[in-house]
C-alpha cells in the first residue's frame, strides 16, 4: 500500500514524495457519546489505514489530490479560514490551519491521499486523514515535535472549528496513540491514556465489524442535537459535564431534571461511562468473554435512550447475538455505519454469514463483515531519499487551481 501512495503521488505531481505517513481508522469497543461529555471511551485501532504521500513546497500553497475523489485543490495557506474549503479537502486544509493557528511553522505541501478505511462507516476515516496529514506536515517542515495527544487535539480542532463537525477527541486520539494488541482507555477529561491488553486471539475470540454500508441523512444534525441536549442537562444539574454525575446517584439526578426529554440522554451517558470502566476491568483481568453482555447493553442504551440506532444496525446486532455472538452493539455516531460483535473464533464465519443472509432477506445492501485486529497508531511508513532539497517545490511550479 505504501508503494501505491508513492506511485499515486508521482503520477499526480511528476516527482517523488519526501515521505508517506499513515494513520488508522478505529472501532470503538464501548463508550459512545461519552467523549463529548468528558467521559471514558475504549477504542481500538484498525488495520485499515489512510496514507498521505507528501513533499514540502516553499510558496505557501497546499495542493491536495486523492486517489478516490477526482480533481486537485490548490489552497494558499494564508487564505485558509473556516468555511472557505468544502468537501474532503476541508479535512487536510483544516489541519494545516489548526497547526498554524497553534504557532507551528507549517508551510505548503503537495499531498496525495489514499485510504482503505471505509468512508461513512463510523470507523473514523476523517480522523485518520487528519492525523496522517498532521504528522506529515509537522515532519516535513521540521516543526517542534508534538506529543501524540497534543497532535490529536489539534486534529480535533481542525474538525470542530474548520470543518464544522462538533466531534469529541476520541477518534483522533485513537488514530494517533493506539498500539498493537491493545485497546486505548481514554479518559477524555485529562486526557489520560491507558493501553489495555486486547489480544482476543489468545483467548480464542474475534471482534467482527459489520459495515452496514448505509448512512441516514439525519445523522449529522442528530449528533449535534444530542450533544446540545447533554450540555443542557449538565447545566440543569449544575455539573461541568455529565461524567460528573455519579453512577450511584443517577436516579436522583434524573428526578432533578424538569425536562423529561433530557433524562434518557443522561441515563445513557452515565451508564455508558460505567460500562467502559467495567469492560476495562474485565480486559485487565484477562476475562474478555464477560464483556459481551456489556456490549449488548450499550447497544440497547444507544437504541432506546439515545435514539441513534437504525433498523440496519438493530438487525445486525440482533442476528449476531442470535447466531452465537457473546455480545454486539452499534459503534460510532449511529443512524448507519457499523456494528461490532464479540464472537468465539470458531463461530465467526457463522455469525458473519447469518448477518449477511438477514440483510439479503430484508432487502438491504450486502454488509461488509471483517475481523478487527488491534493495530498501531499513526506512523511514517516511507522515509524518502534524504536528498535535502529534492522534492521541494516553490513558485517556479504552477500552484494548481485555487
Legacy VTK file of the C-alpha trace (Angstrom):
# vtk DataFile Version 3.0
C-alpha trace
ASCII
DATASET POLYDATA
POINTS 402 float
0.000 0.000 0.000
2.868 2.406 0.730
4.130 1.823 -2.808
0.701 2.698 -4.151
0.794 6.024 -2.350
4.251 6.764 -3.744
3.169 5.863 -7.279
-0.040 7.882 -6.937
1.944 10.911 -5.800
4.384 10.564 -8.705
1.519 10.241 -11.186
-0.206 13.299 -9.705
2.773 15.626 -9.379
5.511 14.248 -11.601
8.177 13.775 -8.951
8.781 11.603 -5.858
7.353 12.399 -2.428
9.575 13.054 0.563
7.679 10.533 2.615
4.484 8.627 3.270
2.665 8.918 6.576
-0.316 6.835 7.645
-2.929 6.701 10.390
-5.569 4.062 11.124
-9.308 4.082 11.377
-10.763 2.911 14.649
-13.619 0.867 16.037
-14.930 1.909 19.433
-15.347 -1.127 21.638
-17.500 0.692 24.194
-18.129 4.303 25.207
-20.354 6.068 22.687
-21.118 9.789 23.062
-19.156 9.789 26.311
-16.188 11.675 24.868
-18.327 14.749 24.223
-19.313 14.557 27.907
-15.685 14.447 29.138
-16.063 10.754 29.943
-14.385 7.434 29.225
-14.004 5.605 25.891
-12.304 2.397 24.750
-11.370 2.448 21.046
-9.211 0.009 19.096
-7.177 0.985 16.028
-7.985 -0.939 12.841
-5.541 -2.410 10.332
-7.177 -0.235 7.642
-5.217 2.995 7.194
-5.193 6.329 5.377
-1.881 7.157 3.707
-0.614 10.633 2.912
2.302 10.922 0.495
3.706 14.431 0.624
6.529 16.805 -0.199
7.181 20.309 1.084
6.619 23.441 -1.002
8.246 26.824 -0.451
5.447 29.049 -1.772
2.838 28.644 0.977
0.443 26.643 -1.199
-1.238 23.399 -0.165
-2.056 21.169 -3.127
-4.342 18.236 -2.410
-5.159 15.241 -4.563
-6.879 11.973 -3.755
-6.960 8.543 -5.321
-10.720 8.295 -4.776
-12.038 11.801 -5.454
-11.188 13.474 -8.770
-9.847 16.968 -9.116
-6.907 18.731 -7.446
-7.229 21.559 -4.946
-4.607 24.315 -4.656
-5.024 26.395 -1.493
-2.901 29.353 -0.341
-2.248 28.779 3.354
-2.582 32.467 4.182
-6.157 32.396 2.902
-7.324 29.405 4.923
-10.249 30.110 7.233
-13.257 28.160 8.498
-15.979 27.936 5.868
-13.725 28.606 2.877
-12.989 24.981 1.939
-15.615 22.293 1.432
-15.679 18.579 0.687
-12.902 16.165 1.576
-10.226 18.844 1.133
-11.565 20.664 4.203
-10.057 17.999 6.476
-6.381 18.290 5.468
-6.769 22.032 4.892
-8.262 22.354 8.374
-5.288 20.533 9.827
-2.854 22.951 8.175
-4.925 25.849 9.507
-5.055 24.416 13.050
-1.306 23.745 13.135
-0.543 27.277 12.002
-3.059 28.736 14.462
-1.182 26.888 17.200
2.049 28.625 16.143
3.696 25.672 14.425
5.830 26.684 11.408
3.920 24.644 8.840
4.317 25.654 5.207
2.988 24.492 1.873
2.987 20.954 0.565
1.982 18.713 -2.289
-0.233 15.989 -0.813
-1.655 12.792 -2.263
-4.169 10.744 -0.248
-5.271 7.146 -0.489
-7.240 5.157 2.069
-8.700 1.756 2.750
-10.662 2.962 5.789
-14.305 2.678 4.712
-15.788 6.177 4.449
-19.135 6.805 6.131
-18.903 3.549 8.102
-18.448 5.085 11.553
-14.806 3.955 11.577
-13.206 7.432 11.693
-11.928 7.817 8.160
-11.897 11.590 8.699
-9.767 11.348 11.842
-7.315 9.046 10.050
-6.930 11.640 7.288
-6.484 14.455 9.789
-3.883 12.677 11.898
-1.857 11.408 8.928
-1.853 14.919 7.451
-0.823 16.481 10.763
2.084 14.073 11.127
3.176 14.677 7.531
3.056 18.474 7.704
4.837 18.760 11.040
7.639 16.417 9.971
8.011 17.943 6.502
8.533 21.408 7.923
10.591 20.467 10.956
8.012 21.724 13.423
8.853 21.098 17.061
7.543 17.612 17.764
4.053 17.487 19.246
3.317 14.676 21.639
0.664 12.411 20.182
-2.248 13.536 22.431
-1.477 17.163 21.551
-1.394 16.306 17.849
-4.775 14.607 18.255
-6.249 17.695 19.908
-5.064 19.877 17.028
-6.638 17.452 14.561
-9.860 17.603 16.564
-9.742 21.413 16.463
-9.498 21.191 12.683
-12.668 19.137 12.525
-14.540 21.214 15.099
-13.601 24.747 14.082
-12.659 24.421 10.404
-14.851 21.602 9.079
-17.678 22.373 11.497
-18.264 18.911 12.991
-18.621 19.035 16.818
-16.837 15.719 17.444
-15.035 14.735 20.613
-11.359 13.880 20.777
-11.660 10.080 20.854
-11.287 9.411 17.130
-8.168 11.488 16.625
-6.570 10.199 19.839
-7.179 6.575 18.869
-5.726 7.190 15.409
-2.665 8.893 16.862
-1.994 6.905 20.025
-3.140 3.272 19.810
-0.566 0.488 20.000
-0.823 -3.034 18.554
-2.552 -5.659 20.659
-4.217 -3.127 22.936
-7.384 -1.109 23.335
-6.954 2.519 24.374
-8.697 3.502 27.594
-9.033 7.247 27.251
-10.358 9.489 29.994
-11.119 12.464 27.778
-11.104 15.000 30.601
-7.408 14.518 31.384
-6.784 13.468 28.810
-5.367 10.347 30.443
-4.407 7.330 28.336
-4.015 3.701 29.345
-3.143 0.878 26.982
-5.261 -2.173 27.924
-4.299 -5.653 26.614
-6.666 -6.710 23.837
-5.270 -9.878 22.305
-8.528 -11.640 21.518
-6.841 -14.406 19.521
-5.048 -15.536 22.673
-8.485 -16.129 24.211
-9.956 -17.839 21.154
-12.077 -14.810 20.300
-12.587 -12.407 17.412
-14.092 -8.959 17.084
-16.189 -8.714 13.943
-17.064 -5.385 12.362
-20.267 -5.223 10.315
-20.231 -2.230 7.977
-23.927 -1.854 7.140
-22.985 0.383 4.188
-25.883 2.707 4.992
-25.909 6.251 6.290
-29.164 8.013 7.054
-29.431 11.714 6.275
-30.294 12.877 9.795
-27.015 11.643 11.265
-25.066 14.915 11.356
-27.879 17.074 12.724
-28.839 14.427 15.269
-25.260 14.251 16.543
-25.207 17.980 17.204
-28.649 17.836 18.799
-27.643 15.045 21.179
-24.526 16.924 22.180
-26.516 20.104 22.819
-29.013 18.116 24.891
-26.230 16.673 27.033
-24.791 20.134 27.614
-28.233 21.448 28.601
-28.660 18.563 31.050
-25.264 19.252 32.623
-26.217 22.898 33.128
-29.544 21.900 34.654
-27.788 19.535 37.073
-25.121 22.091 37.969
-22.162 19.987 36.792
-19.399 20.738 34.316
-20.225 17.661 32.227
-22.377 14.567 32.561
-19.345 12.470 33.510
-19.604 14.262 36.868
-22.942 12.597 37.678
-22.033 9.594 39.889
-23.433 6.280 38.693
-24.833 5.616 42.162
-26.734 8.914 42.093
-28.243 8.501 38.641
-31.853 8.100 39.737
-31.674 11.214 41.907
-30.200 13.162 39.009
-32.945 12.008 36.661
-35.573 13.073 39.176
-33.993 16.517 39.435
-34.429 17.219 35.719
-37.517 19.234 34.902
-37.287 18.493 31.175
-38.201 14.829 30.616
-36.530 14.865 27.175
-33.138 15.210 28.851
-33.486 12.206 31.148
-32.753 9.435 28.635
-29.674 11.324 27.406
-28.325 11.496 30.941
-29.169 7.863 31.611
-27.243 6.738 28.546
-24.124 8.784 29.224
-23.862 7.862 32.907
-24.484 4.149 32.368
-22.216 4.050 29.298
-19.378 5.607 31.266
-19.823 2.865 33.849
-19.826 0.207 31.135
-16.482 1.474 29.851
-14.936 1.151 33.303
-16.415 -2.332 33.702
-15.072 -3.528 30.326
-11.630 -2.106 31.073
-11.584 -4.022 34.362
-12.569 -7.249 32.598
-9.890 -6.872 29.936
-7.258 -6.083 32.541
-8.295 -9.214 34.438
-7.974 -11.359 31.301
-11.719 -12.013 31.047
-12.816 -10.526 27.693
-15.672 -13.028 27.259
-17.514 -11.442 30.159
-17.565 -8.128 28.286
-20.106 -9.421 25.754
-23.282 -8.604 27.732
-21.979 -5.102 28.399
-21.653 -4.503 24.659
-25.246 -5.598 24.116
-26.426 -3.425 26.992
-24.619 -0.498 25.409
-26.496 -1.051 22.172
-29.845 -1.132 23.957
-28.975 2.170 25.626
-27.974 3.788 22.336
-31.128 2.462 20.681
-33.667 3.231 23.400
-32.275 6.142 25.437
-30.041 7.996 22.997
-32.126 7.028 19.947
-29.245 6.948 17.468
-29.590 3.450 16.078
-31.417 2.439 12.897
-33.098 -0.715 11.526
-29.959 -1.971 9.817
-27.842 -1.652 12.966
-30.540 -3.233 15.123
-30.804 -6.123 12.682
-27.035 -6.681 12.660
-26.884 -6.732 16.455
-29.917 -8.957 16.947
-28.859 -11.503 14.321
-25.253 -11.605 15.537
-26.391 -12.299 19.083
-28.875 -14.878 17.860
-26.147 -16.622 15.861
-23.925 -17.079 18.888
-22.091 -13.789 19.461
-21.127 -13.117 23.062
-22.316 -9.547 22.628
-22.859 -6.951 19.921
-23.577 -3.269 19.524
-23.534 -0.365 17.118
-20.348 1.696 17.092
-19.875 5.308 16.068
-22.381 8.135 15.865
-25.219 5.941 14.597
-28.003 6.198 12.000
-25.967 3.813 9.875
-22.319 2.953 9.805
-21.085 -0.130 11.628
-21.843 -2.607 14.363
-19.403 -4.897 16.133
-19.758 -8.374 17.584
-17.569 -10.253 20.044
-17.532 -13.871 18.888
-15.832 -17.178 19.518
-13.166 -17.711 16.885
-14.810 -20.913 15.678
-18.171 -19.200 15.290
-17.045 -16.075 13.456
-17.881 -17.381 9.994
-21.363 -18.476 11.055
-22.127 -15.101 12.641
-20.958 -13.225 9.552
-22.977 -15.489 7.262
-26.105 -15.095 9.396
-25.903 -11.304 9.320
-25.289 -11.293 5.562
-28.282 -13.592 4.975
-30.521 -11.469 7.196
-29.590 -8.326 5.274
-30.418 -10.048 1.985
-33.780 -11.234 3.337
-34.594 -7.691 4.482
-33.680 -6.206 1.100
-30.651 -4.309 2.432
-27.343 -3.899 0.635
-24.883 -6.685 1.470
-22.894 -5.692 4.558
-19.117 -5.760 4.680
-18.018 -8.056 7.509
-14.394 -8.258 8.631
-12.359 -9.056 11.719
-10.812 -6.165 13.627
-7.289 -6.753 14.919
-5.963 -4.228 17.418
-3.355 -2.272 15.455
-0.930 0.607 15.861
-1.450 4.334 15.545
-0.034 6.930 13.162
3.463 6.467 11.792
5.826 7.393 8.990
5.925 4.492 6.540
8.263 5.689 3.829
11.321 7.767 4.784
12.202 9.288 1.381
15.666 9.541 -0.081
17.083 12.164 2.262
18.011 14.348 -0.672
17.702 17.714 1.018
16.041 19.997 -1.498
14.935 17.129 -3.732
11.159 17.190 -3.984
10.766 20.718 -2.570
8.683 22.848 -4.891
8.460 26.616 -4.988
6.992 29.345 -7.033
8.583 28.121 -10.215
5.904 25.420 -10.443
2.246 26.312 -11.072
0.265 26.104 -7.856
-2.784 24.499 -9.422
-6.375 25.712 -9.272
-7.499 27.791 -6.282
LINES 1 403
402 0 1 2 3 4 5 6 7 8 9 10 11 12 13 14 15 16 17 18 19 20 21 22 23 24 25 26 27 28 29 30 31 32 33 34 35 36 37 38 39 40 41 42 43 44 45 46 47 48 49 50 51 52 53 54 55 56 57 58 59 60 61 62 63 64 65 66 67 68 69 70 71 72 73 74 75 76 77 78 79 80 81 82 83 84 85 86 87 88 89 90 91 92 93 94 95 96 97 98 99 100 101 102 103 104 105 106 107 108 109 110 111 112 113 114 115 116 117 118 119 120 121 122 123 124 125 126 127 128 129 130 131 132 133 134 135 136 137 138 139 140 141 142 143 144 145 146 147 148 149 150 151 152 153 154 155 156 157 158 159 160 161 162 163 164 165 166 167 168 169 170 171 172 173 174 175 176 177 178 179 180 181 182 183 184 185 186 187 188 189 190 191 192 193 194 195 196 197 198 199 200 201 202 203 204 205 206 207 208 209 210 211 212 213 214 215 216 217 218 219 220 221 222 223 224 225 226 227 228 229 230 231 232 233 234 235 236 237 238 239 240 241 242 243 244 245 246 247 248 249 250 251 252 253 254 255 256 257 258 259 260 261 262 263 264 265 266 267 268 269 270 271 272 273 274 275 276 277 278 279 280 281 282 283 284 285 286 287 288 289 290 291 292 293 294 295 296 297 298 299 300 301 302 303 304 305 306 307 308 309 310 311 312 313 314 315 316 317 318 319 320 321 322 323 324 325 326 327 328 329 330 331 332 333 334 335 336 337 338 339 340 341 342 343 344 345 346 347 348 349 350 351 352 353 354 355 356 357 358 359 360 361 362 363 364 365 366 367 368 369 370 371 372 373 374 375 376 377 378 379 380 381 382 383 384 385 386 387 388 389 390 391 392 393 394 395 396 397 398 399 400 401
